[in-house]
Amino acid sequence: MRARTAVIPAAGMGTRFLPATKAVPKELLPIIDTPALQLIIDEAAGAGFDHVVVVTSHAKPAIEAYFEPNPEVIAKLRSTGRGALADSLERTARDVRVTFAYQDEALGLGHAVGCARDAVGDEPFAVMLPDEIMGDSSLLAQMADVSEATGGSVVGLKHVPRDEVSSYGVIDPVGDLDEHGVVRVRTLVEKPAVDDAPSDLIIIGRYLLTPDVFDKIARVRPGAGGEIQLTDALRMQADEGPFHGVLRDVRRYDTGNPLGWLTAVVDLALDDPRIGDAFRDWLQHRL
C-alpha cells in the first residue's frame, strides 16, 4: 500500500526563536511570505499525499487558526483585484485534508508521532519535520516508492563530514548505495562517537514508516527528561524486517535555528520570480 498520509510534528515551543515564538508558532514564521508549515504541506501534496496530520498542542491555537476559512479576507482580496492571492489562500487546506492531533507534553519525537496513531490508522505514513525545508518533493516521493516496493520503513539520508556524525542519528548500511541512492539499513545509531560511527550517512527529517512503528513506540523506554526517541523504535523495525535509506540530491534547509531560517529566506528569495532580481541587486550593493 502506498502512503497517503503525512504527519508533521509541530507541538514544540520554538525556544530558539524567542521572543517571537511567545506569540507566533515557529512553524508559522514566514519564508518570504509563506509559513514554513505551508511549504511542508506543499511538499507532501507534490509527492502525492492527500492527508496531513499536524501534531500540535493546545497552547498553539494559531496553527489551527491558520487553516480556518476566512471568507471576509477572501472577499476583500477579490473586491480589490487580488484574485490570485485569494485563490492561493483558498488552496491552503484544499489540496490536502488537514487534521490535528495533540501533544501537550514535550516527551520527544517518538511520543509526538505516537500521538498521531488514531488519525493515521493502519497504513504507512510519512513523518516530515517542519524544521527542514526541501527544495522539491522528489525525495519524499522516492521514499514512498521504496516503501511500497519493499514493504518496510525508509529514512531520508545525507552525507556529512566524518567529524560531524556525533551530532546525528547515523545508519549502519548493508553494502553501498545503489544507482538510485537506496541502501539497506542494518541498524541505526544515535549520536555515535566519531570513531564508532558505522558510516557518514545521517538521518534527516523525512521518514516513511510502516504502521507497526506505533507498537514499537509504545515499547520504547523513556530516556533523559522522559523523552521517547523515534530512533529507538526505528531500530526495532530495522532489527525485524526490511528497512532502507534514500540519499537524493535535493536542496535542504535547516530552519530550526535563526541562522538556518535566515539562510533559507535569502536563498529562496533570490530564486523568487517576483522579487529575486531586485533583492539580488540590493544584496550585492549591501555587501
N, C-alpha and C positions, 0 to 999 in steps of 0.2 A: 504494500500500500504506500502510495506517495504522500508525503507530509503536506498538509494544507493549513496547519495552524502554527503560528509563531508566538512565543512567549517573550515579553520584554520586561525584565525586572526593573522597576522604576520606583521602588519604595525608599531608597536611600535618602539621607538628609542633605547630601551635597556639601559637606563641611568645607571642602577645599574652595568653594565658591562663595563662602560667607563674606560680607553680609548680604549679597544679592539673593542667595537662596533662603534667607529668612522669610522672604515673601514669595519668591518665584522659584518653582521647582527647577532643578538643574536641567532636567530633560526638556524644558520649555525655553531655555536660553536660545536666542536665535543664531543660526548660522546664516549670515546676511539677514534675510527676512523670514526664514523658515525655521521653526523649532527643530532642534536635533531629533526629538521624538518622531516628528513627521518624516524626516529623512529616513529613519529606520523603518517606518511603516511603508514608505515608498519602495524601499529596497525589498521588503517582503513581498509586496504586490508584484514587483518586477520579476521575482523568482517564482511566481505562480501561487503564492499563498493568499487565501481569501478570508482568513480569520486571524485576528491578532488579540491575544490576551495580555493586557497591561497589568502587571502586578504592582500595585500602588499601596499607599497607606491612607487611612482616614485623615491623617494630618496634612495631606497634599490634595485638597479638593480642586485646586486649579487644573490638575491633569484631567479629571473627569469633565470639568467645565469647558476645557478646550474642545472636546468632542461634541458638546451640546449644540444643536442647531440654533442659529441666531437670525431669524427672519428679518428683524429690523435692520441689522447691518447689511444683509444681502440686498434688501430693498433700497437702502440708501446708496449703496455702490452702483446698483443698476440705474437708479434715477440720476446719477451724476456721470454716467457714461463709462463706468469702470466695470463693465460686464465680465472681462477676462478674470479680474481679481475675484469677482463674485462667484464665477464658475469654479475657480481654484478652491475657494473656501467651502463650497458645497461638496467638493470631491473629498474633503478631509477624511470622512469616515464612510464614503460611498463605495470606493474601490475595494475596500475590505470591511468585514464586520468586526467591530471593536467591542470587546467585553472586558470586564475588570475582575481581578482577584485581589485579595488584601493580605499584606504582610505588615502587621503593626508592631512587630518586634524585630530588631536588626539581628537576626540569627544566621546570617550567612547566605551565600548564593544558593547552596543546596536547598535550604529552607524556603527561599523565595520561589524556586522552581517547584518545590513540593506544594506550595500554596496554590498553584495553578492546576492541580490534578483534576478537580471536578470540572473545570472549564475545558480542559484538553480532552478528557476521556481516554479511551483505549485505542490510541492511534499515535503514529510517530509525529514528532513536532520539532520545530526549531526553537532554540534559545538565542536571542540576539541582545547582547549587552549594549545599552544605549550610549555608553561612553566611547564606543568605537564606530566610526562612520566609514563606510566603504564607498569607493568611487563608483561602483555599479553593483548589480545583483548577481553577477556571474559566479562568484564563489558560493553563495548560498544555493543557487540553482544547481551547481555541480554537486554540492554536498547532498542535496535532496536526491539527485540521480544515483549517487553512490549508495546511499542508504537504501533506496528502493531496490537496487540491484543486489545488494549483499544481505539485506535483512538485518543489518546492525547499525549501531550508532557511528557517527562521524564527527570529527572536530576539525575546525579550521586551523591552519598552521602558518608559521612564519619563521624564517631563519633569523637568528640573532648572533652577534659575536659571542664567542665561547665564554668570554669573561662576564657576560650579562645573564647567563642562564639561571643563576641562583635567585633571580627576582621573579621567576615564572614557573608555571607548570610545564613540564618537558615530557615529550613522548619517548618511549623506547621502541624504535621501529623494527619491524621484521623485514630485513633487506633494504633495498633502495627505493626511492620514489620511482614510479613508472612514468611513461611518457606523458601521462595526463596529470602528473603531480600527486598521484594517490599512493599511499603506503599503508600496509597493515600495521596495526599498533599492538605490541605485546603488552605493555602496561604504561602507566603514567606516573611521573614522579613530581611531587610538589616542591618547588624551590630547592633543588639539589645543590650541594657544593659543586663548584666548577669541576673539580677532578672526578666527581662521582656521576656527573650528568651523562645519561645514555646517548644524547645527541644534542645538536644545536637547534632543534625544531621545537618551538614553543607553541602552546595552545593560545589562540586569540579568541576574541569574544563572539564566535559563531559556533553553534553546536547543532547537530541534527540527531535527535535522541529517540530511541525506541521507548514505548511506554513502560517497559519493565523497570526503567530507571526510577520510577516513583517508589516501587518496593525497595529498591536499593537505597534510596534516600532515607526511607523510614528505618533502615538498618544502620545508618551511619552514626557513629558515636560522636557527640559534640566535642569540638576541640576548644581552643583558647577562647574565652569570652562566651562560651556556649554556642559557638557558630557551627553550623553543619556545612561542610565543604562539598561542593558538587564534584570535585576531583575524586574524592573518596568513593562516591557512587559510580563514577565512570570507570574507576579502576576495577570495581567488581564486575562491571559489564565486560571490560576487556578480558578479565580472567575467564569468563563463562561463554563467550561467543565472538562472532566477527565484530571487529572494531577497526575503523580506518581513520586516517587523517588526509586532508587535502591541502596542498600548497598551490596557490594560484597567484599570478602576477596581477594584483588588483590594488589600487590605491587605498590606503588605510590611514585614518586619522584617529589618534587617541585624544579624545576631548575630555578626559576625566580630570584634567588639571588646567589651570588658566593658560599656561603657555601652549599646551596642545590644542585647546579650544581656539586660541588666537591664531595659531598656525593654520588650522582648518578654515577659519573665516577668511584669512588673507589669501590662501591658495585657491579656495573656491570662488572668492570674489574676483580674482584675476581671470578665472575661466568664465565668469558670468557674462553672457552676451549683452546684458543691459548696462552694466557698469564697469566691465572689465577694462576697456581701453582707458576710460577716464581715471579709474583707480590706479592703473599701471603708470599713467603719466604723473599723477600726484605722488605715488610712491617713489618713483625714480627721482623726482625733484626733492622729495623729503630726505632721501638717503644721500 
